[in-house]
Amino acid sequence: MDTDTLSKTFSALADPTRRAILARLAQGAATVGELAEPFDMSLPAVSRHLRVLTDAGLIERQTEAQWRRCTLRAEGFRAAADWIDFYRRFWEARFDQLDAFLERTAPEPKKGRRDGRRR
């Protein structure tokens, strides 16, 4: 995936309104009006959010008669998920290396009384 597309995806996901729209679409297709209902904003403002999501490849808008239905596009999320997964695996490997290092270099516990007091 090219950097520009990935940037569009993360930019689209950065907005809480757009994330809420995506959460609603995860329940199934919806019209623009249905998506706008829970928000205290104009229909044109919601349409701008939908355009950003469409440009990022996260949703698809289809016209059926006079209705515009929106649906999620799994392909739009795949590249971002792959990018995140790459770095998750990278950091897990690094933390595993750190754990191994700390285990090798940890001082031996001192022998003595169990209550921690000196004699």
VENJOBEL-V85590 format. One record per residue. PSI is psi in whole degrees, -180 to 180 (NA if undefined). OMEGA is omega in whole degrees, -180 to 180 (NA if undefined). D_CENTER is the distance of its C-alpha to the mean C-alpha in Angstrom with 2 decimals. Layout:
PSI/OMEGA/D_CENTER
PSI/OMEGA/D_CENTER
//
This chain:
138/180/16.55
157/-175/18.02
-38/-178/16.66
-43/179/17.20
-43/178/15.02
-40/177/12.09
-41/178/12.87
-41/-180/13.03
-51/-179/9.62
-34/176/8.06
-42/178/10.94
-39/-179/10.35
-15/-176/6.89
-19/-175/8.83
129/-178/11.25
-33/178/11.45
-43/179/13.82
-37/177/11.76
-37/178/8.94
-39/177/12.12
-44/179/13.52
-40/179/10.80
-41/178/11.31
-43/-179/14.98
-21/176/14.91
-21/177/13.46
-14/180/16.91
170/-179/18.73
152/180/20.02
154/175/21.17
166/178/23.43
-42/179/22.73
-42/179/25.05
-38/179/23.30
-30/-177/19.94
-24/-174/21.86
-51/-174/23.69
-7/-174/21.60
143/177/21.26
67/179/24.13
163/-178/24.09
160/176/26.13
-41/176/25.50
-34/178/25.50
-42/177/22.75
-40/178/20.54
-35/177/21.65
-41/176/20.52
-42/180/16.93
-36/178/17.31
-41/178/18.78
-44/179/15.87
-37/177/13.55
-46/180/16.45
-31/179/17.02
-7/179/13.52
16/-177/14.31
-27/178/11.73
166/177/14.70
137/178/18.39
130/-180/21.26
141/178/24.56
126/176/27.86
108/-174/29.94
-122/179/33.24
3/-177/32.49
146/172/28.96
110/-179/25.71
142/179/23.25
142/177/19.54
157/176/17.52
151/174/14.13
108/-178/14.35
-37/-178/12.87
-33/-179/13.95
-28/-179/11.75
-23/-172/8.55
-47/-177/10.71
-41/178/11.22
-41/178/7.77
-41/178/7.53
-41/-180/11.08
-46/179/10.69
-42/-179/8.45
-39/178/10.95
-48/-179/13.79
-29/174/13.25
-47/179/12.70
-40/178/16.00
-50/-177/17.57
-34/176/17.15
-42/178/18.23
-42/180/21.28
-42/179/22.06
-35/175/21.99
-42/177/24.17
-41/179/26.54
-44/177/26.71
-45/-180/27.52
-42/179/30.21
-45/-179/31.65
-37/177/31.86
-40/-180/33.57
-33/-173/36.05
2/-179/36.90
137/179/36.99
150/177/40.52
141/177/42.62
142/-180/43.08
141/178/46.52
145/180/49.12
-155/-178/51.03
145/-178/51.06
-25/-177/48.15
-1/176/48.18
-2/-179/47.35
151/175/50.69
158/177/53.13
NA/NA/56.62
//
